[in-house]
């Protein structure tokens, strides 16, 4: 069942609650005169004026009814526009809150959520949630229930005996069908989760199609999707069966109300105390109630869907923001020190254990070790992507949590293994996060790393629009753009996370030349894929079994004949695992 506290939180989630209440009140009141007039006019015309052949009154009342129908037409149009304005604005506000929450959330929490699910939250689910109150709940309370109540009251005035019988049948049918509704709500929740998981998985498979083809995983991926589609299909069929049985039983019960009306009304006509128009009107009203009840059922399923979407949104919005209690400014980073640092993502499995390191600029530190040893986790602690489980990291001798988070990160240039390319011009890509950079600075840097000539040959030069999948620039050239962005940022600390692992030898040479520019007079951390990219590092750190087990320069470590020596001598001195 629906949680009242959650519903209250959902209702207050946007700034449109007053508009929603206003629309509900207007929606509830605006049809009352029409329904009453319709009953009064129709009964008078059928019972009095047509039998008496009073054409004038018949035409007059019919004209009044037509005027109200036209009035209702324009009012309904305004109400529909107003409804859409509200839920489109709800959608905008929900999307903003979700996106802001994702931007400010702890990375350790976001890592556990599929990218496809996050995308689905900011598109489909936010739009569904935006309609929960202004469409479904108002549809239930200000339209359907209002119409059912008014129709029931009118029926009581027409013939209270028949009306009570009909109302009793509808109440009984509602009570009988409650278990079906509750069961279908649970099934529908499972169905929605299956669909969300499916969308998330499809999005990830499409996004990584190159890797899929390289590793020949097509058949595995297809089987995964088939299995998820099968699960979604089973849940959908189960939900449809319950809904179908619910609808069939309700139709049967509704038909019994018509039979009861004909029996009671027919008997009244036989004994001379009833009118044929009364039976016709009540049967017509039964049909109206039936339509409204079916619509209620549709809205109830809509409520289930949108309510579950809103729950998913609230879960994202409730993710803890990155902790930023720092108050200190940070001009430049001159030293960094790890003191007994331990990291665990879940509180039980240790990723890094008792890490100790102190370095001053300028220095280049290469981090090596087997895959999964914790190299990337180590460097991700520097910009505070994750919170330490134990220990401290000091910047310029001060606990780095004392600095404002923005101050810390503005001093760090990070080049990831995969080039980060946004859907915008080359110039805007290079200025992203570097708003004060001028075009002359961009051109100067691109000349240093050997990229300017290629860019100037493009039709629009630095104004050429690119994205992560464009073939205007090669993979290596996109990685050089990431380097250029890092150079332009001019951070005190530079982090290079296996940036040459996917490059051919020609572009690796260009990257090595870029390294000389980007690493000059800085503290740099380089996670290496190839030995020749780190041989000249000032300090090489070997990480294994969650700890630093060797440190020194290339010559010192080779002379030790230890872990680094064995790694260096393997795989023809080329590749680090």
N, C-alpha and C positions, 0 to 999 in steps of 0.2 A: 504493500500500500504506500501511498504518498506520505512523505515525512513533512509534517507541518512546519518545522523549523527550517528545513531546506527550502520549502515553498516560499516562506517569508524572505529568506535570503535571496532567492531567485527574483522575487517580485521587486526587491529593493536594489537589484543589481545594476539597473540603468536609471536614468533620470526621468523616465517616462511613466512612472507609476500614477501620477495625478492625471495625466492625459488618458491613461488606460481606464482609470476609475470613471472619469468624465464620459468616456465613450461607452462604458458599460451602462451607466445610468441613462444616458440618452437612448441607447439601444433598447434598454428595458422599457422605457416610457413611450418611445415614439410609435410603437405598433399597437398600443392599447386602444387609442381612439379608432384606429382602422378596424381592429378585430371586433370591437363592440358595434361600430357602425355597420360593418359587414353583416353581423348577425341580425341586428335590428332591421336593417333595410331588406335583407333577403327574406326574413320571416314575414315582414309586412307585405312584401310584394307577393309571396307565394300564398299566404294564408288569407289575405284580405283583398288586395287591389286586383290581382289577376282574376280570382273568382268573381268579383264584383264588376269586372271589366272597366276599372278606373284607370284609363290610359294615362291621364294627366299625372296622377300620383306615381304611377309606375315609372313614367319617363323622368319625373322630377327626382325620385329617389335613386333611380339608375344613374342619372346625371351626377348627383351628389357623390355616388359611389365611384364613378369614373374620375371625378375631380380628386378624390382622395387617393385613387390609384396612381394618378399622374404625380400628385404631391409625394406619395410614397416612392415613386420611381426616382425623383430628383433627390429626395432625402437619402435613399439607399445608395445612390451614386456618391453623394458627399461622404456618407459613412464609410464606404469602401475605400475612397481616396484617403480619408483620415486614418483608417486602419493600416493601410499600406505605409503611409508616412511614418506612423509610430513604429511598426516592426522593422522597416528599413533603417530607421534611426537606432532601434535596439540592436540590430545586426552590426551597425557601424561601431556602436559603443562596446559591444561584446568582443568584436574582433580587436579593437584597440586594447582592451584589457587583457585579452589572451596573449596578444603579441607582446605587450609590455611585460607581462609576467614571464613569458619565455625569454625575453631579453635579459631580465633581471634575476632569473632563477639560478639556484645553485647548479653548476654544471654536473655535479655528481648525481643529482636527481634527474636532470634531462637525459643523461646518458642511458637511463633505463627505459626510456620511451622511444618507440619507433618514430623515425622522422616522418614516415607516411601518416602516422596517427596525429602528429602535431599539425601536419598540413591539413588533414581532415578536420581538425578542431577549428582552424581559422577559416575554413570555407563552409563545407556542408553543415557541420554540427552547429556552428555559430548561427547560421541562417535558420536552422530548425528551431533552436532555442529562442530566437528572437520572437517567434510567433506563439510561444506557449500560452501567454496570458491574453494578448490582444486578439488572438484568433481562436484558440481552442477553448480556453476557460470562458472567455466572453461568449463564444459560440454556444457553450453549454448553459451558462447561467443567464446571460442577458437576451438570448434568442430562443434557444430550445426549451429550457425550463420555464421561461416567461410565457412562451406560446402554449406550452402544455398546461400551465396553471390557469391562464386566462381562458383557454378552450374548455378546461374542466369546469370552471366557474360558470361559463355561459351554458354548458350542458346542464348544470344543476338548475339553472333558471328555466331551461326549456322543459326538462322532465327529470326531476331529482331521483326517481326510482331507477330509470335506465342509466342515468349518469353515475350513480353510486355503484351500480353493477359493473359498468365499464371501467370506472376508476379502480374498483377493487381488483378486476382482472389484470389491469396494467401494473398495479402495485405487486400483486402476486407474481406476475411474470418477472418483474425486476428482482424480487427476492430469490426466486428459483434460479435466476441466471447469474447471481453474484459469484458463485464458485467458478463458473466458466470464465468470467471476467478476470478473477484473480489468477487462475491458472494460465490464461492467455497472457497476462501481464508478465509473468515470470518467463514464459516461453519467448515473448517478444523481446525481453531484455537480453536473453541468450542469443537471439537472432541478430539483434543490433550489434552485440559484441563480436559475433562471427563476421559480420559485414565490415566492421571497423578494422578488425585484424586483417581481413582479406585485402582491404584497400591499402592498408599500411604495407603489407608484404608485397603487393603488386607494385606500389610506388618504389620500394627499395630495389626490387628486381629490375625494374625499368631503368632506374638511376644507375645501376651497376651492370648494365648489359654488356659492356666491354669486358669486364672481369669475368662475367658469366661465360662469354664465348671463349676467352683465353683459357679458362680452366675447364671448359667443356662441361658446364653444369646445367645445360639447357634442359635435359631430361629430368634431372633432380628437381629443378625449379618448377617445371611443368607438373610433375607429380605432386609437389607441395601445394600448388595452386588448385589442382584437381581435388585434393583431399579437403582443402579449406572450402572450395565451392560445394563439395558434397555435404560438408557439415552445415553450411549456410542453407543449402537446399532442404536438408532434413528438418532444420528448425523452422524454415518457411512453410513446409508442408504441414508440420505439426501445428503451427500457429493457424494456418488456413483451415485445417480440419476443425479446430476448436471454434474458430470464428464462424465457420459454416454451420456447425451444429447450434451455436448460439443464435445465429440469424434465423435458422429454420424453426427452432423452438419458439422464438419470439413471434415469428409470422403465424405459427399455429395458434398461439395464445391470442394474438390480435384478431385472428379470424373467429375465435370463440366469442370475442366481444361483439363482433358483427352479428353472429348467430343469436347471442343473448338479446341484442337490441331488436332484432326482427321478431323474436318470440314474444318479448314483453310488449313492444310497440304494436305488433300485429294483434295481440290479445286485447290491447286497449282500443284499437280501431273496431274490433268485432263487437265489443260491448258498448261502443259509442262514446268513449271518453278520450280518444286519441286522434291525432291528425297525421295524415300521410307525410306532410311537410316536416313534421317533427322527426320521423324515422329517417327521412332523407338527410336532414341537417345533421343528426347525430352520427349516422353512418359516414357522412362527409367529414365530421369532426374526428371520428375514429381513424379515418384515413390520414388526417392531418397529424394526429398524435402519433400514429405509426411512423409517418415520415420523420417527425421530429425525434422520435425514439431511435430510429435507425441513424439519423444524423448525430444523435447523442453518442451512439456506439462508435461512429467514425471519429468523432472528436475525442472520445475516451482513448481510442488507439493512438490518435495524434498526441494526446497528452502523455501517454506512455513513452512514445518515441522522443518527443521533445524534452520531457522530464529527464530521461536518461542522458540525452545530449547535454543538458544543463549540468547534470551531475559530473560528467566528464570535464566540462569547462571549469566547474568549481574546483575540481581536483587539481587542474593545472594552475589556476589562479591562486590556490592555497599553497603551492610549493614555496618553501622558504626562499626569500631573496638572499642574494649574496651578502654575507655579513661584512659590513663596512663601518667599523667604529673608529677608524683612524681619523686623526685631526691634523697631522703634520703634512706640510708641503715637502716635495722632494725635487730638488733642482737637478742633481746628477747623481748617478750611482757610481761610487768609487770602490766599494768592496761588498762582498756577499759571503755570509757564513752560515753553514748548516750545523746546528748543535743537536746531536742525538735525535735526529728527525726520524719519525716512524709514520707510515701512512697505511691506512686500511680504509677501503671504500665502504665496507659493510659492518665494520666493527669487530669482525671475527677473522677474516682472511687478511693477513699482512702482505702488503705489496712491497714496501721498503722498510728496512729495519735498522735503526740506530745508525743513520747516515751522518757523518761528520766531514766537513770540508770548509776551508776558508781560503778565499782568493781575493787579490786586489787587481785593479786594472793597470795596464792593459794585459790581457791574458786570453789565450784560446784554449778551451778545455774540450777535449774529445771524449765522448762517452760511448763505450763499446760493451758488448756482451751479447749473449744469445737472445733470440727472439723470445719476448715475454719476461725478460729479466727485470724490467721496470725502468728502462731508459727513458721512455716518453713520460711516464709518471713522474720521474725525477725532475725533468725540466718543466713539467706542467705545474709543479709546486711554486716555481719562481714567480709567475704572474698571478698566483693564488687562484688557479682554476679549481683546486681542491683544498680543503682545510686539513691542517696537520692533525694527526691523531695524537702524537706526542712530540716534544722537542720544540725548537725555535729556529727561525730563519732570521738572521740579522742583516739589514742593509745599512751600510755606513755605521755599523756598530749598534743600530737601533732595531728592536723587534719590528719586522716589516708590517705587522698588523697595526702599528701605531700610525703608519702613513695612510692617507686617503687612498682608496683603491684606484681611483682614476689617476692620481699622481704616480703611483707605482707603475701602472700599465703604460702610461704615456712614455715611460723611460725604457720600455721593452719592445724590441722589434722581433717579431716571430715569423719565420718562414716555414710553412708546413710542407709535408711530403707532397701533398696534392696542391697544385697552384690554385689560389683563391681568385677567381675571375668573376666579376659581377656584370650584369647585363646593362652596360653603359659604355661610353667612349673610352678609348685607351687613356686619354688624358684624365678623365674622371676616375678611372680605375686606379691610376697612380696617385691621384690627389685624395683618394678615399682615406679618411682619417688624418690627412695632411692638408687641411684646408688652407693653410698659410703658404703652401708651396706655389711657386710661380712656374709658368711654362718653360722659361729659360732654365730653371733648375732641373726640370724633368728632362729636357733635351740633353743637358750636360751629363746627367746620370746615364741616360740611355746610350749616349756615345761611349761612355766608359765601359759599359758591359756589352757593347757590340750589337745593340738592338735598334739604334736610331735609323740606320740606313734602310732596314726592312720596313719600319713604320712609315717613313717618308715616301716610300714607293706605293703605299696604299692610296686609294683614290682620295680619301678624306684625311689622310695622315693621322695625326693624334686625335682627331675627332671621329675616327672610325669606330662604329659600334661593334662591340664584341661580347661574347658570353662564354661560359665554361665549355660549351659544345661546338663553338664555331671552328671552322677549319681555315679561317683567314690566317691564324697563327698556329704554329706547331705546338706540341706539348712542351717542348723545351723552351720555346719563345714565351709561352705563358708562364713557365716557371721563372724565367728571367724577369718578367714583369713583376712577379711577386718579390724578387730580389730588389728590383728598382724601387718598389714601394717601401721596402724595409730600409733601404739606403736613404730615401727621402725622409723617412720618419726620424732617422738619426738617434735611435735609442741608445742609452748607455749600456744596456745588455742586449745581446743578439742571440736568438735561439734558432738553430737550423736543425729541423727534424727530418733526417734522411732525405734531404732535398735533391740528391743526385741519383737516388735509387732507380728512378724510371727514365733516366736520361741516357742518350747514347754518348759515346766518347767525345764527339765534337762539342756537344752542348755542355758536357761535364767540364771540358776545358774552359768554356766561357763562364761557367758558374765558378770555377776555381779562380778565374781572374776577378769576377765580381766579389768573391770572398775577400780578396786583398783590400778592396775598397770598403766593404761593409764591416769588416772586423777590425779595421785600423783604430787603435787607441780605445778599444772597448773590452768589456768582459763578454766573451762569446762561449756558448755551449753548442757543440756540434755533435749530433747523433749521426754516426757514420754508417754507410752501407758498404763502401769500398775503402780498403786500407790506404790507398794512395791519397785519399782526401783528408786524412788525419795524421799522416806520418810527421808532418811539421808542426803539429800542435804543441803548445808549451807544456800542457799537462794532459795525460791520457788516463781516464778512469775506467777500470774494468769492473762492471757490476755483474754479480752472479749470486743466486740464492738470496736475493733481496738485499744484499749488502755490497759495499765497496770492498773488493778483495785485493785489488792492486791499484797503485797510483804511481805515476812517474812519466817522464818523456819517453819517446820511442826507443832511444838507445838504452836507457836505464831498464826498461821493461824487457827488451830483447836480451840484455845481459843477465836478467834474473832467471831466464828459462822457465818462466811460470805460465800462468793462464794466457796472458797476452802473447807470449812467444809461441805457444802451441796454436793459438788462433791465427797468428800471423803466418806461420809456416803452412797452415792448411789452405786448401782450395787455391793453390798456386799464388798465394800472396795477394789475392785480388778482392775477395768478397768476405765480409763479416756476416755471420748468420744473424 
